């Protein structure tokens, strides 16, 4: 006599609580993945912009040093008050937007100047010749990732307090205007900006 065995399988239906728990876990995992991807992308963007800001500052510094090293300390034209950086005490101006110099006797006047309007640093090999200016950071001129904030020139000072024509001090800043780590509440807050400053001195030629 053959007996048949019948196996019965009970299908377990998910309760509402289990569905809610599973959905919550899935949401948390999805949010975590999205946040991780966003964080990685943000860090990559910050690193890229930091590199661009530093590169622009270094390039400007190198070109200014190269130009000023060809200048003669005996052929530097005194700074003009009309080129003084605003905000300094009258009669005690130290920083200027422009320096005029020659590379030797009977050589043409050359010029390095920062234009605060369009924020560009320009080299003019002969100020008596029109349309021969060279923008030192032309490769970055149309970039919206970095901005040249300022370039200031100053004359060295001897221990006696007298001006020292043999030494030119330069200070500049390049930033991203908060583009990399922008604070939506206060975009102008400089603590969130990527900033590269360069302060250096150039010894001019003795002849």
C-alpha positions, 0 to 999 in steps of 0.5 A: 500500500502506497502512501502519498505524502503531501508537503504544504509550503506556507507563503510568508507575506511581508507585514507593513512593518517589515516593508517600512523597515526594508524601505528605510534601510534602502533609502539610507543606503541610497542616500549614503551612496549619493553623499559619498559620490557627491563628496568625492566629486566635490573634493576632486573639484576643490583639488583641481581649482586649488591647483589652478589657483596655485599655478596662476600665482606661480606663473605670474611670479615667475614672469615678474621675476624674469622681467625685473631681473633684466632691470637696472637698479640705476634706471628705476623711475620713482613711483608715482602717487597716482599709481598708489594702492588706495587706502594708504595714508597720504604722503606715506604710500608704500604699495603701487600698481605700477613700476617703470624701469629701464634695462640700461642707459639710453634704453626705452622705458619699460613698465609693469602695471596692474589694472584693478578694473579688469584685474590684469598684470601687463608688461610694456617693453616700451611705453612710447610704442602703442599696442605692444603690451603683453598680458603676463597671464594670458593663458588664464585671461578667460578663465572663470575658475581663478581671479587675479585679485591684486599685484602690488609693487614696493621699493626696498628700504635701507636700514637708514630708512632711505629708499633702496632702488636695488630691491623691488618688493612684490605682493600678489594674490590669486583666488577662486572667489569661493567657487570651489567651496562656495557658501550659499549663505554668504558667497563673499566670505573669504574664509571659504575661498581658495587663495594663493598669495605670493610675496617676494623680492627681486634684486635688480642688476647693478648696472 
